[in-house]
Amino acid sequence: MATKIQRLLAGPAHAQFQCSFLQKLPGEIRHQIYRLVLAEFVGSSPGTQFDRDTCYTRPNYSGIRRSDIRLLRTCRAILRECWFLPYRLREVTRFATWETRRPSRLHFVGAERAHKRVIDERMDQGFDPVIENLQVFAQLVLLEAGGAEVVLREFGNPVSGFLPFSRLTLTIRHHDWWFWEDDKPLRIDGRWIEGLSAVLMPSLQEVCMELETLERKKEQVDAIVQQMCERWYFKRADGVALFADTRPGFHPVSRWRGSSKWDNRRWVRDETEADMLDYYIVTVKFTLAPELEKRGGRVSATAKSDAEAGVFDKARMNLNIPSAKQIMDKTAWIKTWTGPGFGYAEHEYAGISSHYLP
């Protein structure tokens, strides 16, 4: 039985001879307009907003994301040109984190089912269903144990739903680093990269590593970034490698300000003013070597040599800053709720040093 969208697409379309948009604008320009109009945004109604005082509320992730598809209802001619775009542009989000570090999955279930249904229709019609971005928020305790690899296997499994993507974004937030509660120096173990590379699809063109920390620790992130660019590479399952630009200062930097309160604690040690934290983010993009060099970028000789030899040197891929110091003489947090215990968050923090050592 044909679906609703299939029935709509099968019907005759009006010629639209009087429509300047369809008759005079080149298809490439119309496509860019469609992309702008159908891009995702966070809804403004109260029911779609996440609580401000959580560790997962952040720019572009302050609530449930949606697309305004009224454009698709204007006429069948426009529908035929861009009906699939909301689904291709939709940023699929996964969390390789503990439960308290992510929104409830109930926020996403309905949209994911609809997304899968349309992707299946797209494949049935013989079209390439590649989505533009798979966003994964990952705690290092889970990432280094293969958490991102598990997520990607879901997308490459024909049983659960094969869904290729062209960009993978891995975001390490301030509270995703090892022992951030104790202000330990930033570090990343590289042992997970080989396993992740084994499940990277041929459709992948870019891996983005978003590294977030506090503004006062930006020198640490900058040092980690430089090490990463020199030592890391990703290799798709088809053997094609992706590299980062080793030129200093060529990686996008962004900043934002957010609440210092979550899980019944206020992180006063890190505040820049009452109830506020200032964040610093560097994005490292790993792309195909020809694309990188065409833009004037430089590929690390070490990473290139390792990629050609198929070597993932886990010791060399470990990133750390031995000289960095932690704050030892300040109270890290104070309670924001005076009831009995801390609930779920209490056992999350307790014993982390003994149970989650790499």
C-alpha positions as CSV (number, residue, x, y, z in Angstrom):
1,M,0.0,0.0,0.0
2,A,1.3,3.4,-1.0
3,T,2.1,5.9,1.8
4,K,0.7,9.3,2.0
5,I,3.8,11.0,0.7
6,Q,4.0,8.5,-2.2
7,R,0.4,9.3,-3.2
8,L,1.1,13.0,-3.1
9,L,4.3,12.7,-5.2
10,A,2.5,10.4,-7.7
11,G,-0.3,13.0,-8.5
12,P,0.0,15.5,-11.3
13,A,1.6,18.9,-10.5
14,H,0.4,22.3,-11.7
15,A,2.8,23.7,-14.3
16,Q,3.2,26.9,-12.2
17,F,3.9,29.1,-15.3
18,Q,3.1,32.3,-13.3
19,C,5.4,31.4,-10.4
20,S,8.7,33.4,-10.7
21,F,10.2,31.3,-7.9
22,L,9.9,28.1,-9.9
23,Q,10.3,29.5,-13.4
24,K,13.1,32.1,-13.0
25,L,15.3,31.0,-10.1
26,P,17.9,28.3,-10.9
27,G,17.4,25.0,-9.2
28,E,20.6,25.5,-7.2
29,I,19.4,28.7,-5.7
30,R,16.0,27.2,-4.9
31,H,17.7,24.3,-3.2
32,Q,19.6,26.8,-0.9
33,I,16.4,28.5,-0.1
34,Y,14.8,25.2,0.8
35,R,17.7,24.4,3.1
36,L,17.3,27.7,5.0
37,V,13.5,27.4,5.3
38,L,13.5,23.7,6.4
39,A,16.5,23.9,8.7
40,E,15.9,22.6,12.3
41,F,15.4,25.0,15.2
42,V,14.5,24.7,18.9
43,G,10.8,25.3,19.6
44,S,9.9,28.3,21.7
45,S,6.9,26.8,23.6
46,P,7.5,25.9,27.3
47,G,6.8,22.2,26.7
48,T,9.7,21.9,24.2
49,Q,12.4,23.6,26.4
50,F,14.8,21.7,28.5
51,D,15.4,22.8,32.1
52,R,18.1,25.5,32.2
53,D,19.7,24.0,35.2
54,T,20.9,20.8,33.6
55,C,24.3,19.8,32.3
56,Y,23.0,19.0,28.8
57,T,21.2,22.3,28.1
58,R,23.5,24.3,25.7
59,P,23.3,26.4,22.5
60,N,21.3,24.7,19.8
61,Y,20.3,22.0,22.4
62,S,18.1,24.0,24.7
63,G,15.0,22.1,23.8
64,I,13.4,19.7,21.3
65,R,14.4,20.5,17.7
66,R,11.9,20.6,14.9
67,S,11.4,21.8,11.3
68,D,8.7,24.1,10.0
69,I,7.4,22.2,6.9
70,R,4.6,24.6,5.9
71,L,6.6,25.2,2.7
72,L,5.9,21.6,1.6
73,R,2.2,22.3,1.7
74,T,2.3,25.1,-0.8
75,C,2.2,23.0,-4.0
76,R,3.1,19.6,-5.4
77,A,5.9,21.0,-7.6
78,I,7.7,22.3,-4.5
79,L,6.9,19.2,-2.6
80,R,8.6,17.1,-5.3
81,E,11.8,19.2,-5.2
82,C,12.4,19.1,-1.5
83,W,10.1,16.7,0.4
84,F,13.1,14.7,1.7
85,L,15.1,17.7,2.9
86,P,13.8,18.0,6.5
87,Y,14.9,14.4,7.0
88,R,18.3,14.8,5.4
89,L,18.9,18.0,7.3
90,R,17.7,16.6,10.6
91,E,20.6,16.2,13.0
92,V,20.4,12.7,14.5
93,T,21.6,13.0,18.1
94,R,22.9,10.2,20.4
95,F,24.3,10.3,23.9
96,A,27.0,7.9,25.0
97,T,26.6,9.2,28.5
98,W,25.1,8.4,31.9
99,E,21.3,8.9,32.2
100,T,21.6,12.2,34.1
101,R,23.9,13.7,31.5
102,R,21.3,13.6,28.7
103,P,17.6,14.4,28.0
104,S,15.0,11.7,28.3
105,R,14.8,9.6,25.1
106,L,11.0,10.2,25.3
107,H,11.8,13.6,23.7
108,F,13.1,11.9,20.5
109,V,11.1,8.6,20.0
110,G,8.3,10.0,17.8
111,A,10.6,12.0,15.6
112,E,13.0,9.1,15.2
113,R,10.2,6.8,14.1
114,A,9.0,9.3,11.5
115,H,12.6,9.9,10.3
116,K,13.2,6.2,9.8
117,R,10.0,5.8,7.9
118,V,10.8,8.5,5.4
119,I,14.4,7.3,5.0
120,D,13.0,3.8,4.1
121,E,10.7,5.4,1.5
122,R,13.7,7.3,0.1
123,M,15.6,4.1,-0.3
124,D,12.7,2.2,-1.8
125,Q,12.6,4.9,-4.6
126,G,16.3,4.3,-5.3
127,F,17.6,7.6,-3.8
128,D,20.6,8.0,-1.6
129,P,19.3,8.6,1.9
130,V,22.6,10.0,3.4
131,I,21.9,12.4,6.4
132,E,24.3,15.3,6.9
133,N,25.3,14.9,10.5
134,L,25.3,12.4,13.3
135,Q,25.8,14.2,16.6
136,V,27.2,12.1,19.5
137,F,27.7,13.6,23.0
138,A,30.2,11.3,24.7
139,Q,31.6,11.0,28.2
140,L,35.2,9.8,28.0
141,V,34.5,7.0,30.5
142,L,32.1,5.5,27.9
143,L,33.8,6.8,24.7
144,E,37.1,5.1,25.6
145,A,35.2,1.9,26.4
146,G,33.8,1.8,22.9
147,G,30.6,3.8,23.4
148,A,30.7,5.7,20.1
149,E,31.5,2.4,18.2
150,V,28.3,0.9,19.7
151,V,26.3,4.0,18.5
152,L,27.7,3.7,15.0
153,R,27.0,0.0,14.7
154,E,23.3,0.9,15.2
155,F,23.4,3.0,12.0
156,G,25.2,0.4,10.0
157,N,22.9,-2.5,11.0
158,P,20.3,-3.4,8.3
159,V,18.1,-5.0,11.0
160,S,17.9,-1.8,13.2
161,G,18.0,0.5,10.2
162,F,20.9,1.3,7.9
163,L,21.4,5.0,7.9
164,P,24.6,6.5,6.3
165,F,25.8,9.9,7.2
166,S,28.4,12.3,5.8
167,R,29.6,14.0,9.0
168,L,30.2,12.6,12.5
169,T,30.4,15.1,15.3
170,L,31.8,13.9,18.6
171,T,31.3,16.4,21.4
172,I,33.2,16.2,24.7
173,R,31.5,18.6,27.1
174,H,33.1,20.1,30.2
175,H,31.6,17.5,32.5
176,D,32.5,14.6,30.1
177,W,36.3,14.8,30.8
178,W,38.0,12.5,33.3
179,F,37.7,13.7,36.9
180,W,36.4,17.1,36.0
181,E,34.8,17.2,39.4
182,D,38.3,17.4,40.9
183,D,39.6,19.8,38.3
184,K,42.1,17.2,37.0
185,P,44.1,18.2,33.9
186,L,42.5,17.3,30.6
187,R,43.4,14.0,28.9
188,I,42.1,11.6,26.3
189,D,43.0,8.0,25.8
190,G,43.2,7.1,22.1
191,R,42.6,3.4,22.4
192,W,39.0,3.7,21.1
193,I,39.9,5.2,17.7
194,E,40.8,1.9,15.9
195,G,37.5,0.3,16.9
196,L,35.5,3.3,15.8
197,S,37.3,3.5,12.5
198,A,36.3,-0.1,11.7
199,V,32.6,0.9,11.6
200,L,33.0,4.3,9.8
201,M,30.9,4.1,6.6
202,P,32.2,5.0,3.1
203,S,29.6,7.9,3.1
204,L,31.6,9.7,5.8
205,Q,33.4,12.8,4.6
206,E,34.2,14.5,7.9
207,V,34.8,13.8,11.6
208,C,34.4,16.8,13.9
209,M,35.8,16.6,17.4
210,E,34.3,19.3,19.6
211,L,36.3,19.8,22.8
212,E,34.7,21.9,25.5
213,T,36.1,23.1,28.8
214,L,36.0,26.1,31.1
215,E,37.4,29.4,29.8
216,R,40.1,29.3,32.5
217,K,41.3,25.9,31.1
218,K,41.5,27.0,27.4
219,E,45.3,26.6,27.3
220,Q,44.8,22.9,28.2
221,V,42.3,22.3,25.4
222,D,44.6,24.2,22.9
223,A,47.5,21.9,23.9
224,I,45.3,18.8,23.5
225,V,44.1,20.0,20.1
226,Q,47.7,20.4,18.8
227,Q,48.6,16.9,20.0
228,M,45.5,15.5,18.4
229,C,46.2,17.1,15.0
230,E,49.7,15.7,15.0
231,R,48.9,12.2,16.2
232,W,45.4,11.2,15.3
233,Y,43.6,10.1,12.2
234,F,40.4,8.2,11.5
235,K,40.2,5.5,8.9
236,R,36.9,4.4,7.2
237,A,36.0,0.8,6.8
238,D,36.9,1.1,3.1
239,G,40.5,2.1,4.0
240,V,40.2,5.8,3.3
241,A,41.8,8.0,6.0
242,L,40.8,11.4,7.4
243,F,43.3,13.9,8.8
244,A,43.3,17.2,10.8
245,D,45.0,20.4,9.8
246,T,48.1,20.8,11.8
247,R,48.4,24.6,11.4
248,P,47.9,26.3,14.7
249,G,45.0,28.7,15.0
250,F,43.0,27.2,12.0
251,H,40.4,25.4,14.2
252,P,37.1,27.2,14.9
253,V,36.7,28.5,18.4
254,S,33.4,29.3,20.1
255,R,32.3,30.4,23.6
256,W,29.1,30.4,25.6
257,R,27.8,31.0,29.1
258,G,25.6,28.6,31.0
259,S,24.2,27.7,34.4
260,S,26.6,26.4,37.1
261,K,23.8,24.3,38.7
262,W,22.8,20.7,37.9
263,D,22.1,17.5,39.9
264,N,21.4,19.5,43.1
265,R,24.8,21.1,43.1
266,R,26.2,24.5,42.3
267,W,29.8,24.4,41.0
268,V,31.1,27.5,42.7
269,R,34.7,26.7,42.1
270,D,34.3,27.3,38.4
271,E,32.0,30.2,38.4
272,T,32.9,33.5,36.7
273,E,30.0,35.2,38.4
274,A,27.1,34.0,40.5
275,D,25.4,30.9,39.0
276,M,27.3,31.1,35.7
277,L,30.1,29.2,34.0
278,D,32.0,30.4,30.9
279,Y,32.8,27.7,28.3
280,Y,35.5,27.5,25.6
281,I,35.1,25.1,22.6
282,V,37.6,24.2,19.9
283,T,36.4,22.1,16.9
284,V,38.9,19.9,15.1
285,K,37.8,18.7,11.7
286,F,39.2,15.5,10.2
287,T,38.7,15.4,6.4
288,L,40.1,13.6,3.3
289,A,43.7,14.6,2.7
290,P,43.1,16.0,-0.8
291,E,40.3,18.2,0.4
292,L,42.5,19.4,3.3
293,E,45.5,20.2,1.2
294,K,43.4,21.9,-1.5
295,R,42.4,24.4,1.2
296,G,46.1,25.0,2.1
297,G,46.0,22.8,5.1
298,R,48.9,20.6,6.3
299,V,48.7,16.9,7.2
300,S,50.8,15.5,10.0
301,A,53.6,13.3,8.6
302,T,53.3,11.0,11.7
303,A,49.5,10.6,11.2
304,K,49.9,10.0,7.5
305,S,52.7,7.4,8.0
306,D,50.6,5.6,10.6
307,A,47.5,5.6,8.3
308,E,49.5,4.2,5.3
309,A,50.8,1.5,7.5
310,G,47.4,0.8,9.2
311,V,49.0,1.5,12.6
312,F,46.9,2.8,15.5
313,D,49.7,3.5,18.1
314,K,47.5,3.6,21.2
315,A,50.3,5.0,23.4
316,R,51.1,7.8,21.0
317,M,47.4,8.6,20.5
318,N,47.0,9.2,24.2
319,L,46.7,13.0,24.8
320,N,47.7,14.6,28.1
321,I,49.3,17.6,29.7
322,P,51.7,16.5,32.5
323,S,52.5,20.1,33.4
324,A,48.9,21.2,34.0
325,K,47.8,21.9,37.6
326,Q,44.4,21.5,39.3
327,I,42.8,23.8,41.7
328,M,43.3,22.3,45.2
329,D,42.3,25.1,47.6
330,K,38.7,25.9,46.8
331,T,35.3,24.3,47.6
332,A,34.2,22.7,44.3
333,W,30.4,22.7,44.9
334,I,27.7,23.5,47.4
335,K,24.3,21.9,47.7
336,T,21.3,23.6,46.0
337,W,18.7,21.4,47.7
338,T,18.6,20.7,51.4
339,G,16.4,17.5,51.4
340,P,17.7,14.1,52.4
341,G,20.4,12.8,50.0
342,F,21.1,13.6,46.4
343,G,19.1,10.9,44.6
344,Y,20.5,9.5,41.4
345,A,23.4,12.0,41.2
346,E,24.9,11.0,44.5
347,H,25.9,7.5,43.4
348,E,27.0,8.8,40.0
349,Y,29.7,10.9,41.6
350,A,30.6,8.5,44.5
351,G,33.4,6.2,43.8
352,I,34.2,7.4,40.3
353,S,37.9,7.3,41.0
354,S,37.9,3.6,41.8
355,H,35.3,2.3,39.4
356,Y,36.1,4.2,36.2
357,L,39.9,4.3,35.9
358,P,41.0,3.6,32.3
